């Protein structure tokens, strides 16, 4: 067993021990059919300082418009793009319930600060088997104009920064079985027609094109992009009080995925992930310690390779916050984060954090030797259930990085469906 996998398993076991009593209490209520209403909140945590009334009014005004699912009709789609999109994105969305609420359609499109474009349409049956099962189909389109690439390996150079444009369509079928209120099993299968990788475009492109700087030998998959059939299954245990602004509970995930190259098999591979996040109040609700561990392992057959745009990646607003987004790529990954949070105001938290991460070419190289580190501080503006704005300043040996993000820390950027992006790999 690799060092990283062993460390992640130890972290999972420790955090499960911490939260086991909470899970046991919840399962009894769940078996009785009891569920907390959507948007349920505990009493607000008062800050150390008196909050200006204008901030309180703004935060409370968003409680009914952010978090949870949009109501039927038109809505504004914000965020939910892959890392690198810029500090904000938005566009129109429309949702409509059908068949007396047993089905729904949802469509949205968005444009980001860096002119990334996404569009999606889905049909879902969300309330099957007494609300235990949901199934659906979805079509996604994305056009990411400036995805960064620095080369493969933990020793890749900052000076080799490049960018490429990546657009693709993904046709998906997915399902979720809710075993109880905190445990679910997810699965999806999809087809990605041959994606298009080309020269970076859009505003403020100041680095070389990836295709000019790298070759097939240094960036596998750069010369030709095959079509893919992909599938994954996940077991997810989620006891967080609120997914958008958690102050207690935890999220644990184990995923196995298969990517099948339909144009010859040279880029077929398997991927395994373990992830654990725990939010621990330290004696008072005013002091929360957030712990996060994440491991990703790739497995290829003899002669096959993982394309560089699907290699696990570290760096940026969700992992190593003192480095550029997508700073490190390779077959395997480890990432650990520790964050301490305090409510300075009722709707504004301050935080200090430390990040550790490493990528490796083989499982035997996954360890803490030569791991990359960053540390920093930030503020989070939020309402009762959702993070409205996160500002983080992270420092590493490569300098300072500043991030403005419309989501909570310690989780991957996800598209509007809430599930992780399939391609490219997004930290």
N, C-alpha and C positions, 0 to 999 in steps of 0.2 A: 504493500500500500504506500502511495506517495506521501511525502511530508505534508503537502498542502491538503490532500484529501483527509489525512488523519487529523490535521488541525481543525478543518471545517467540521468533521464529525464530532470532535471533542467539544467545539463551540456549540454545535446543535444540541448535543446531549446536555450540556450545562444550561443552555437557555430553556430547553424543554423542562428541565428540573425546576427552574425558577417559575415557569408559567403553568406547570401541571395542575396546581390547585385551581387556578382560574378556569382552565379548560374543563375540569371536572365539574365545577359549579355550573358552567354554561351548558353542558351537555344535558343536565336534567331539565332545564327550562326548555331547551330545544326539543327534546323528546316529547314534551308536553305540547308542542306546537307554538310555543311562545317565541315571539321575535320583537326586538326593540323597533319602534317606528323609525323609518328612514329619516335621517337628519336629527335623531335624538342626541342631545348633548347634556353633559353634566354642567354644574354651575361654572361660570367663567373663573379662570384663575387670575386673581388680582395681581398686578405688577408691583414692583418695588417702588415705582414712582406713580404719581397721579397722572392719569392719561388725559390729554386734551380732548374735549368733547367732540371736536370735529372728527378725530380719528375713531372714536367710539361709534359715532353715527355712520361713518363710512363702512366700518367693519360690520356693523349690525345690518346695514342695508344690503350687504352681499350675502347674508346667510340664506336668503331664499332664492338667490339667483346662481350661486356657485355651490358645487358639491352635489353628489348624487347624479341622477339622470335628468336630462331636460324634460320638461313637460311637452305634451303634444303641441305641435305647431312649430313656428320658426324660432331659432335660437342662434346665439353667436358662439361659434366654435373658436376657442382660444387655446393656445399651447398645443400639446399633443403632437409635436413633430420630433424628428430625430435630432440628436445632438449636432450642433453646428448651424442650426437654422437662424440664429440671431436671437436677440433678447426678447422678441415678441412675435406672435403670429396670430392671425384671426381670419374669420370668414363666416359665411352663412351656413346654417344647418337646418334641417327639417325632420321632424319625427312625427309619426302617426300610428296610433294603436288601431288594430283591426280585430275582427272576430270577438267583439266584446272584451278586448284586452288580452286575448290569448296569443295574439301575434302583434308584431310591430315592424315598421320599416323605418330606416334611419339613413339620411343622406347628408353629407357635409363636404365642404371644400374650404381650403385655407391657403393663404399666401403669407410668407414670413418676411422678417426684416431683411434677410439675405436672398429674398425672392425664391425660396424653396416653395414648391407647390405640392399639395396633396389633395386627393379627392377619394371619397369612399361611398359605397352604398351597401346596405345590409338588410336582410330579412331574417327575423328571429322569432322563435317560439319560446318565450322565456319562462313559462309557467306550467311545464309538463310535470306529471307525476307528483301532484300536490306541491308544486314549487320546488321540487328537488332537482329537476332536470331542465336545462335549457339547451336548445340546438339552433344553429343558424348557418347562413351562407353569407359571404361578403366578397366584394370586389374592391381592391385598393389600387390606386395609382399614386406614385410619388416621383418627384423630380428634384433631386438634391444636387445643387449646383456646385458646391465647394466642399466635398468631403476630404478631410486632411489625411495624408499618409506620409510617414517618415522612414519607412523601411521596416524590415522584419527583424525582431529580436529585442531583447532587453537593453542592448547596447547601441540601438539605432541612434543616429545623430540628429540633433535639433537643426543643424545646418542643411539636412536633406529634406526639409519640409517641402511637400508638394500638395497638389489638390487635383481631384478629378470630379467629373460630373457623373451622376449615377441615376438613371431612371428605369423604373420597372413597373410591371403589373403583377399583382398577386391575387389569385382566385382561391378562396378559402372556404372550407366547411369546418365548423367547430362545435364543440359541445362541452357542457359543464355539469357534473353531478355533484350536488351539495349533500354530502353525507350527513352533516349536521351544521350548526350555525357557524362553526369555525373551520371545518374541514371540507375541502372540495377536491375533485379530480377533474382536470382539464385535458382536453385532447383536440387536435386540429390536424387537418391534412390540406395541402394546397399545391397549386401548380403555378410556377413562375415561368412564363414564356421568356425566351432569351432576353436578358436585360441588356441595357445599352450603357457602356462605359466610354466616356469621351472626355474632351478637354474641359477644364473648369470654366465656368461662365458666371455672369452676374456681376454685382458691384464689388469693388475693392479686392479684386484678385491680384495679389502681389507676390505670388510664389509660382515656381515652375509647374507645368503640367506633369502629373504622375507618369503619363505615357512617354514623356520625353526624358524623364530622369531614371526610370526603372525599366527592367526587362523581365522576361518570363523567369529567368534564373533568380532574380532578386525580388520579384513580386509575382508569385504563381497566379495564373488566371488572368494576367493583364492582356494577353494576346487574343484571347477568345473567351466569351462568356456563354456557358451552356444554359439550356433550359433545365429547370429543376422540378422534381416532385419532392416535397418535403412533408414531414410529419413530426409531431412531438406529443408527449404525454407528460403531465405534471401532477404532482400531489402537493397541495397548498394548505397549510395550516395558518389561519389568520385570526388572531385575537386582539388586533389593534382596536382602540376605541373609535378612531376615525382614520380612514385611509389617507385623507388629504392633509391632516394635521394631527398625527398620533402623539399622545402623551403617556400612554401605557400600553401594555400588551406586546405582541410580537408577530412577525411574519416569517414563515419557514417554507421553503420551496425546494423540491427535487424534480429535475426535468431530464428526460432522455429524448434526443431528437435524431432524425435521420435525414440526410440530404442526398438525393439520388440524381446524379448527373445523367440526363437523358440523351446526351450527344456523344457518348463514348465511354463514360464512367471514369475519366481521368480525375475528376474533381468530386467524387462521391466520398462521403465521410459520415461519421457519427459523432454526436456531442453529448456530454453529460455535465449537468450543473447541480451544485448544491449552494443554497443561499439561506442565511439566517439573519434576521434583524430583531432586536429586542429593545424596548423602551422601558427603562427602570426608574421610577420615582425614588429619589434618595432621601427617604424620611419625610419628604414634603412634596406636594404637587408643584411647588415652585422650582424644583431642581430635578431635571430629567437627564439621565445618562442614556444615550443612544449607542448601541453596539451593532456592527454590521460585519458579516463575513461572507465571502463569495468565492467559489472555486469553479472553474470551467476546464474540462478536459476534452480534447479532440482525439478521435481514433480513425485512422485511415488504413485501407488495405495496401498491400505491397504495390508500389508504383503509382499510387494515387496521392494527391496533395489537396490541402485546404486552400481555396482561393484567398488571396490577401484581403479581399473585401468581406470575407466571411470569417476571417481569423478573429478569435477573441481579442479585444482591444481595451486598453486602459488610458485614462487621462481625461481631464475635463471636469465639468460641473458635478458629476455624480460619483467619481472614483478618486483620482489623484487631482485635487483641486489646485495644486501648484504647478500643473503642467497643462500644455495645450490639449484640446480634445483630440482623441484618437492618437495620442502620442506614441504608444507602444502596441505592436501587433505580434502575435505568434500563436502557435497551436494551443497552448495551455495558459491559464491565467489564475492568479490568486489576488484577492483584494480584501483589505481589512480597514475599517473606519471606526473611530471613537469620537463621539461628539457630546459635549456637555451644554445644556440649554437652561436659561433662566428667563422668566418674564420680566423684562424691564418695565413695560407697560402691559396693560391687560391684553392688548392685541398686537404687541411687538415683543418678540423674544430676542435675546442676544445669545450667541453661541461661540464656543471655541472648539476646534477639531484637530485631529491628527489622522492622516491617511497613510497606508502602506500598500504597495502593490508590486507585482512582478509578472512578466510574461516569460514563457520558456518554450523551447522547441520540442522537448520530450518530457514525459512525466517525471523522470528521474532528476531533472533539473529544477523542478518546482520545489523551492525552499525559501528560506529567508536570507540567503546569501545574495548580496548585491541588490536587494530589494530597493525600490524607489520610495521616497518619503516626501510628504508635504504636510504643512500645518497652516493654521490660519484662524480667522474669526469671521463672523457674519451676523446679520440680523434677519429675522423672519417676520413679516407682517401677515396676519392671518385673521380669519373670523373664527367662529367656534369649531368648525369642522374642516376648513380648507386653508392651505397656505396660499396667500394672494401674491406675495412677492418675496423672493429670497435673494439676498445679496451676500455673496461670499468672496472674501479675499484670501487666496491661498498662496503660500510661498514654498519654493523648492530650490534646488541648486541651479535651476534654470530661470529663477526670478519669480516675480509676482504675477498672479493672474486674478482678474476681477470678473465675477459672473453675476449677471442679473437673470433670475430664473423664476418662472411662474409655477413652481411646483416644490414639493417638500424634498428634503435631502435624502440620501441613502436609498435611492431607487433608480432604476433605469428609465430613460426617456421612452415613452410608449406612444403609439399612435392613438387615434380617438377610440378605438375598440378597447383600449386598456390592456391589451396583450402586447408582449414585447415584439419589436420589429424583427422580421425574418431576415431581410437583406437590405443594406449591409448590416454587419454586426454593430450594434450601438451600445456603448458603455453607459 
